[in-house]
Amino acid sequence: MKKKMLKNLPGLCWILVGNLLYAFVVALFILPGQLISCGTTGLALVAQQLGGIPVSGFVFVFNVAMLLLGLAVLGKKFAMTTVLSSFVYPLFLTGVQSLLGDFRVTEDLLLCAIFGGMGLGVALGIVIRAGASTGGMDIPPLILNKLFGIPVPVTLWLFDFAIMLSQLFFHSPEDLLYGILMLIAVNFTLNKTLVAGTGRTEVKIVSEQAKQICESILHNADRGVTLLHGEGGYLHEPTEVVFSVVATRELHKVQVLAREIDPECFMVITQVTEVWGRGFSFSKEYRKKAE
């Protein structure tokens, strides 16, 4: 039990960091700029305008309600990944608002929309990469997907757009444009955060000296290599292709090693978003060659 807790500790810490960053972004950019927002925060802004309900208080009640709904429909496993954010984010937001008081970073709505969107995207990305959910308005699309098979991205966009439109009663059409700009910044930064640090470079090398290149990469670049057996399309002669995936910073070294052995080798380089396996997501394992 203790080992399991220690294993989950880094993930829990990242969930806390993501929610704390989310609270700071909302307090520094979204609320001071009175921006049109989406998700639970957008609903909270509508509730604040209509009934004077504090944003953090509405978020807490709404998150708890969605958590219970998710527990009933999606099960305990989903609820466990959401419960921390559901309770922690409203508490962090209350604390950050008390700490910052009337402090403002900028009065420029464009800067608030861009940096607010970027900050929210990074915060959401951190929480999602930790294997958790931020709860709130993330839950209804998942429920609709389970019950009716409606794609999650479709309902997410529909809900977000509807929430943004509902705020037009208190904002000008120009504010809607700032809200859309912020939503674009959120999605762009979220996607970048989700793949940050996981991108690698795939290298394929076609050469008559493929085996020598393979050995050079193994011993000098310390990267795994696979020899693929192929056939030339013109002469139909058998050929071998060196296949390897390396960190981007190692690409130049691999290129130099291959060209030192065969300056005329045919090399294809492709960016990949994620690699799973030994040497990347698992530690390297060195085994002796069979005699």
Phi, psi and omega in degrees: 000316180296319179296321180296320179295317179295324179294324182275350185301314178302319179297318178297320179297318180293325176298318178296317179298315180298317180290325177294316177298319178302315180296318179295318181296316179298317183288330184270329187238313188289306183290313179298323180279355183049045183282150169290127183235170179242184178066202182297322179298320178297317176297322180295323178293323176295316180297324179294318180291320184281319187232006180068022180284130178302140183302313183296323179294316178297316181301318181298310182296316182294318180297319179296317179298315179293325178297315179294321178295316178296322177298319182290322186263318188262345175100172185293322184300316178295317182299323182294329179279350185249336190300321183297310180297324183299325182263325188284317184302312178299323178293317178298319181297317177299315180295317181294320178298320178293321181291316184280330181062235181265014181297135179231134176281315181204154175259357182283118182296326180296315179295321178298318181294315183290306184286330174296315178297317179296318180295317178296320179297316179295315181298313178298319180299320179297315181295316182294320179294337176279001177085021183239177177235152177277355177073207178059234184286358172288337189280313180307317178299324179293322178294315179297325178294319181289320185279322187236358179074017179286130182303136182300313181303324181296309182291327177300312180295320180296314179298314181299316182293321179295320179295320178294319179296324181297337181275356178293342176295338183242002184225165177272162176304329178298322178296328177297322178296320176297321179296319178295319177300318179295320180297320177297317179296322178299308184294320179297311183290324178300313180298319179294321181292322183295331181254002182298131177082353181257348181291140178223175181242128178265133181236127172240130182233122177257121183201151174289345179248040184301321183295320178295319178296318179302311180297322181295317179295319180300314187270330185259333178254349179055046177236145178293144182224144175237135176264120178258134181265126183225192181216133179297138184285338184264304182269350181057036176266145179296141179216163179239143182241128176274125180240128179208152174240126185230161171293147185304322180293342181268353186301313183301320180297318179295319178300315180297316180299317181292318184285337175294325181275317181220095182299338183257016181296151179263121187235132176242128183239128184226136175279131176243147186278331183203146178230134179235124179151180183298134182097345179233288178276343174238158178292156180292151178229118182263123180238149180285144178291145176293138180290000000 
